Amino acid sequence: MDKIQIKDRSAVIFGNPIDSATLAKAEKQKKKFLAKYGDDSDTQYQYDFEEVPALGGIGIRKLVLKTNAGTEAAASGSGASAGSDQSNGAVNSASPFRDNPLVVGNIRMGFGHYRISIAMASCARALGYTPYWLDLAGFDATGSKMIREQNDLYSKASRISQTSRLFNHFVWEPLNKEGFRKLTYNAGDQKNAELLVPLLAPLPKDIPYIATHVWPSQAAVHAGLTHVVNAIPDNWPMALHLSEGAIHTVQTPFAYFGYKMMNGFAKTPLKGIPENDLKMVGRFVDHELLVNLEEDNALRIRRAETGAPMRFLMTVGGAGAGFAQFKSMLLHLLPYVKSGKATVFINFGDHRDVYDKIRPILTDVPVREFADDYDNLVSYVKELRTTEASGVTIICDPDIFKAVYATNLLMPESDVLITKPSELAYYPIPKMFMKHIGGHEVYGAICSREAGDGTFECDTEKSANEMIDRLLSDKELFIHLCHRINAMKAAGEYNGAYECVKLAAGKA
């Protein structure tokens, strides 16, 4: 395999030149990672794949590295930041890319990018493609270690922001809203993404490829892939998400307008993204969540009209932040659970520490537990279609795929999703938004409230608990949300993942 000649994409971004000081800083940062983690640019990686049993219905093939002996190369590290998403499937040593392949390039950063990746894989399968899962953080490679280091810092800062008002006000909020917005920030990411090229080199250059984080997109472009879609997860336009050479897909008109102008990315007006490189496609949602959506809403409306317990689904994010408000809302819901007016499902993801902190407060109510018990959870969710739910159901699983997908399983059977306004802000279920974590998330709640499929952001414990009361008492308000979701589906507003697949395959 010939060594790939990497084009420098840091110096000029969509026709906008970057200053020399920023370029020098970017180069210095790349050299720091090389000095710390080694240079694997001459390494010729090869892939096998293994199945992902937790997502058997989607048929995802997870790419794993061969060693010289032809066996899987283990990912280094452990825990969330090390990409520990082992699925225990059998490694397939045949040529990996076959059966109409489409690659979903991603990283674990919280749960959001994994969730969007599953949506892309789901819609790829529905359209006749075989989805291949490439988690660039999950290998013992230079670029993977670079990602894990930065993800560790991001997760740590996210948690600190919830306990330190000063840090949140002066550091975290400005960084997430304005710092990542600057064009100069993108130059540094472009340079770091060059470290990921050896992991992309084994892929066929013309394979359809969807990235659900900008680093896998930039890396694919650097590696010479020609059918790259950069699926942008947020509604707040930021230069962080730029990957020149890919098709940029956004979910909303607001995001389209911001990226078309690159509005606010610098102190002076910039050249924007050309029309051929920017597409507004709609929200990124799984095929499984759309295929029976009208029936799901009919059942929600029926439960509301007959006085059945309202089903609240609460999710703990991948970084584990927002605990105080989460606990407050749960304590407020418990009297409703005891009186039979509500039932609560809580997906703790892989955060066993949060699970263990919440479990002791669940007193005087029936509690159903699915801790590392995914198969029984799947069976229970199937029963929910035709039976009444009660009490509190708590879920936790160390497997990242199961941790993320448990929320997908429960969404069709739930009435209200309580979540921070991140990637779940775009999903087709009535949503109640707790306080954002990072300023960019604010615009997810704004998008949903204006579309009419979710509430405004309830950024205090008082406002969140008041919203719970209103949803339980005002059936007309809840039913309105259901009707809006049906209308949005009919208008194709949830078809973004399908459109990304078509763009990557050259069939849009």
N, C-alpha and C positions, 0 to 999 in steps of 0.2 A: 504494500500500500504506500503510495507516494505521500510525502508530508504535505499537508495543506498549507498553502501560502495565505496568511491571514491579512486581509485588507484592514488598514487602520480606519475605523469608523468613529473615532473620538474627535478628530480634528474638525470635521464639518458634519453637521447633523441637519438633514433636510435643507441643505443650502445655507445654513447658518454657521459661520465660523466660530470656533471656540478659542479663547485667549490662551496664550502660551503658558501662563501660570497654572491654569486649570489642567492643561495637558501634562505639565511636569508633575503636578500632584497626582494625577491619575496613573502615570507611569511609575511613580514612586510606590503607590499603593500596590500595584501589580507585583513589583519586585519584592515588596515586603512579604506577600503571600508565597512567592516562589522561594524566598529564603527560608520561610517558616515550614512549608509543606513539601518542598522539592519540585523539580521540573520534570513532568511526565510527558512533555510534548513529543518525545520520540517513541512513546509507548503505543503499541498497536493493540488496542482493546478489541475483543470479540464478544459477541452476545449469544447467549441462549435465552430461552424464556421459560417461565413457569406459570401455571394457572393460578388464579386467585379465587379459592373456593368461596369466600364470603360474598363475592360478586359473580357467582356462577351464571346467573341469568344474563349477565352482560357479556360474559366470555372474554374478559380482559386477559391479555398475555403480558405478564410483567417481565421486562427485560432484565436479565442478570448477566454478570460478566463471567466468561470462561477464564480459568487459569490455564497454564500450559498443558495441564493434564486433561483439560476439557471439562472440568467441574466448575461449579459456581464459585466466584470470588466473593468472599464475605464482605458485607459492609462494615466499616470500622465504627467503633463507638457503640453506644447504646442509648435507649431512651428517645424522647421526641426529637431532639436536635440531631440525632444520628441517623434519622431516616429509618427507624427500626420498624419496618412494615412487613416483616416476614410473613408470608402467607402459607408456608408449609406445603406448598404444592410440589408436584414432581417436576424436576428440571427436564426440559425437552432439549436434546442435543442436536436436533435437526436444524437445517437452515431456518433462522427465525422468521424472516420476512416473507410471508406467503399468505394465500387466502384473502386477497384484496386488502392489504394492510394499510393502516393509518396509525401514526405514532402520536401519542399525547405526551408532550414534554412538560414536566412539572417539577416542583420541589415541595417539600413540606415546610410551610411557614404558617403556623396555626393550622386550622382545618380548611380554610377557605379555598386555597389553591387545589387541594386534593378534592374538595367537593365539586368544584367547577370541572376538574379533570374527569371525574366520574360522569358528570353530565355530558361532556364531550364524547366519552367512550360509549355511553348509553345511546346517544343519538347516532354515533357512527355505526354501531351494531344494528340499529333500527333501519339505517339506510343501506345496509348490506356490506359494511366494511368490518374487518377484524381489528379491534383496537389493541395497540401495543402501548404499554405503560413504561415510561422512561422517567424515573425519579433521579434527577442529577445529583441530589444530596445523598443518595443511598449507596455510594461506592467508596472504595479506598483509593481515591484519586485526588490529585491536587485541587481541581476545581470543586469537588464535592466537599473537601475539608474547608475551603474558602466559604462555601455556602453555609455550612453548619456553624462556622464561627459567627457569621453575620446574623444568622437566624437566632443563635443563642443570645446575642446582644439585643436583638429586636424583642424577643420574648421577655427577657429580663426587664428591659425598659418599659414594656407594656404593663408588666405587673407593678413596677415601681410607680408608674403614673397613677395607679389606682389608690396608692397609699400616701403619696406626697403631692399635695396641691401645688407647691412651688415648682417641683420638677415637671408636673403636668402642664402648668401654665407657661413656664418660661422655656421649657425644652421640648416636651413630647408633642403638645398640640402644635406649636409653630413648625416643628420638623415635619410632622405628618401632613400638615396643610400647605405650608409654604416652602420648606426646605427641599422636599422631594419634588416640588413643582418646578424648580429652576432647571434650565437647560444644561447648566454646567454640571449638575448632579448626574445627568445621563452620561456625560463623557467618562466619568469614573467607572460607572457600571459597564459601559462598552469595553473599557480596557480590561476590567476584571473578567468579563465574559470570555475573553480570549483564552483564559485558563481552562475553559470547559470544552474547547474544540476537540481534544483527543477523545472525549466520550461521544461526540457526535460523528466523528469520522467514519465509524463502521456503517452508518445508515446510508441506504441508497439516496443519491442526491435528489431524485425526483419523487421521493415518497411523500404522500400527503402528511403534513405535520402541523399539529395545533399545540401551541404553547400557552399554558395558563398562568405563567409568571414571565416577566420580561427577560429574566436571565436565560431560561431555556430558549426563548425566541432569539435573543441576540446571539447565543452560542450557535444555534442552527444556521443563522445567516452567515456568521463568521466561517462556519464549516462548509459553506457552499450549497446548502439545501435550497431548492428553488420553489417549493410549494409550502411556504411557512405562513401560518396564521398566528397572529399575536392577539390572543383574547384578553382584552383589558377588563379587569374585574371591578373597578370602582367607577362611581359617577362623577368624582371630582378629578378633572383633567390635571395630570402631572407629567412632567418630562421623564420622571422615573420609568414610565411605561413605554417609552419610545424605543422602537427597534427597526430602524430604517433597513429596508430590504424585505420586510414582512408586510402582509396585509393586516392592518390594525382594525380589529372589530370592537365596536362599543355597543352598549346595551340601550342607550337613551339619546334623545335629541340634544340634551344639555351637554353630554360628553362629546357628541359629534361636533357640536359648534365649538367647544373649547379646544379640541384637538385640531380641527380644521384651521383655526387661527393660531394655535399654540398660545392662547391668550394667557398673559401673566407669567409666561415661562422666562421672561427677561424684562429688564426695565424699559426696553425699547421694543417696538413691534417686530415680530419675526415672520419669516416665511413659514407658512403652515404646511400641513401634510397634504400632498396631492390627492385628488379624488380617487385615483386608482389604488391608493395605499390605505384608504380609510373607508370603512363600511359600517353603517348603523344596521345591526342585525336583529335586535331584540334581546330579551333576557335569556341568560344561559340556564336552561332547565333540562332535567333528565326526561327521556322519553317515557319512562315508567310513571312519572308524576303527571304527565299530560294525557296519557291515553284514556284514562277513566275520570278525568277531572270534573266533568259535569255531574257524573254520578256522585263523586266525593262531595261536591257542593250541595247536591240534593239531600244527601244524608245529613250534612251539617245543618241545613235549614230545617229538616224534619226534627232533629234533636232539639233545636231551639224552639220550635213551635210546640213540641210535646212536653217541654220541661225536663228533658233528660239532662243529666249532669254535663256541663260544658267541659270539653276536653282541652286542657292546656298542655302544650308541649314546651318545655323549657330546655334550653341547650347551654352547656358550658363550652365556651370557645376553646380553640386549640392552645392558646396561651394561658388559659386558666384565670384570666383577669375578670374584674367586675364582681367579686364575691359578695361584697357588702350589700349591693342592691339586689343581687340574686337571692340572698338569704332573706332580705326584707320582704320581697315579693312572695316567697314561699310561705313565710310565716303568716302573711296576710291571707293567703289562699287556704290555709289549713282549716279555719272555721267553716269555709264554704264546702270543703271536702267532707268534713264531719257531718254537715247538714244535708249532704247529698246533692248540692247544687253544682259542684265541680269535681273533676278528677284531674290528676296531674301526672304527666309523664316527664321524667327528667333524664336526659341523656348527658352523663358526665364525660362522655368521650373516653379518653384513656387517662383522665385525671383522677386516679384513685385517692389522692390526697384530699381533693374537694369532696368526693363521695364520702370519705370517712368523716369529714367535718360536718356534713349535712345529715348523715344518717341518724345521729343521736337526737336531733330535734324533731324527728318524725314520730311523735308519740300520739297515742290515742286515735290513730287512723290505721286502717289496713295498709300494709306495705308489701308490695310484690317486688322482689329483687332479681335482677339478671346481671350478676357480676361474673364476667367471663363465662357467659352462658348464652351464646348467640343463637344456637339452634333452637333452644326453647323460646327465646325472644321471637324468632321468626314465626314459630307456631302460635304464640300468644297473639301476635299482631294479626294473623289471619283470622283468629277468633273474634277480634274486635269489630270485624265487618258486620257481624250479625248479633253480637251480644252487647249488653250495657257494661260500661266500664265504671269502676269505683276505686276509691282510695288513691294511693300514690304508688306509682311504678318507677323504680330507679334502675338505671342501666349504666354499666361501666365495662370496658373491655380494653385490654392492653394492645390488641391488634388494631392498627390504625385504620385499616379498611372497615372493620366491623364498627369501630368507634365512630367513624364518620357516617357510615351508611345506616346506622341505627336510626338516625334522624330521618333519613329518606324513607325508611320503612314505616315510621310512625306518622309522617306528615299526612298521607291520605286518610288516616283514621283519626286525626286530631281536628279540633275546631279552631284553636288559636295558637299560633307559634309566638312565644316570647323570646326575643333575640336582640342582641345588639345589631345596629344597622350596617352589617358587613355584607358578605356575599349572599346571605339568606334573605336580605331585603328584596331580592328580585324573584323569590320563589312564589308559586301560585297557591298560597294559603293565607287566610286572614292573619295579619301580623301585628303584634304589639311590640313597639321598640323601647328597649331600655336604653340607658345612657351609652353613647358611643365610646369607643376606646381608640383614640387617634382621630385628629380633626377631619381627615378625609372621609371617615364613615358618616359624618353628618349628612352628606348629600345622598347617601343611600336612603335614609329615612325621608328626606325631602322628596326624593323621586317617588317613593311608595305612597306617601300621603297625597301627593298631587295626582298620581295615577288612580288612587282610590282603593288600593288593595291592602293598605296598612294604616296604622295610626301615625300621629306625629311622634317625635322622639320624647319619651318620658324620662327626663334627665335627672330627676330627683326621686327619692324613695316615696315621697308624698304623691307626686304626680303619677308615678307608676301604679301605686295602690289605688288611686282614684280611677285610673283607666281600667283596672281589673274590675272595680265595682261597676263602672259604666257598661262594660261589655257584658257583664252578667245580668244587669238590670234592663238594658236597652236592646231588646231582641231585634228591633228594626235596624239599628246601627250595624249589628253583626250581620244580619241578612243582606244589608246593602253591600258589605264587603264581599260576600259570596257572589252576588250578582255582578259586581264589577270584575271579579276574577273571570267569570264566564265570558263577559264581554271582551276582556283583554285577550283571552284565548282565541275567541272567534276572530279577532282582529290580527292574530298572528304575533302578538307582542311577547309571547313566551317561546318563540321559535328560534332564538339566537343560536343555540347549540347546533341545531340542524343546519342553519345557514353557515356556521363556521366549517362544518364538515364539507359542505358543498364547495365553499371557497377553497379549502385546502385541496380538494380533489379536482379543482378546475371546472366545476360543473354549476357554479352559481350563475 
